[in-house]
């Protein structure tokens, strides 16, 4: 895909591949939700191992359809990022920082602190609403489904 971002089959024997090797892409990065990791990993397996591009396309379309029809469990849509400072230490507004601030206002005792990973989901909002304003605590976000 790009420098330090690739996926391929790892071969040490002539008879068969050893494993699907992914580096730097969404399947191994922590800043994506589980649904993205699963869909990309499944599509890569279908393309590289099964050599079934049409099957990969159909799978991706089915998952998109399920997502648009609210048939995907909210737990698969949780994203988490590490909190490295308070809101003023970030150049631009970030979703996880906004969620941490919302959590602090709702319950100061359980709010994340610097170094914690802050889980969040992106909820539906008006068109052109910035992503950081659409971010919400997953426990609170269930109320919006």
Beta strands, then each sheet from edge to edge (+ up, - down):
strand 1: 6-10
strand 2: 19-23
strand 3: 79-82
strand 4: 117-122
strand 5: 135-136
sheet 1: 1+ 2-
sheet 2: 3+ 4- 5+
end
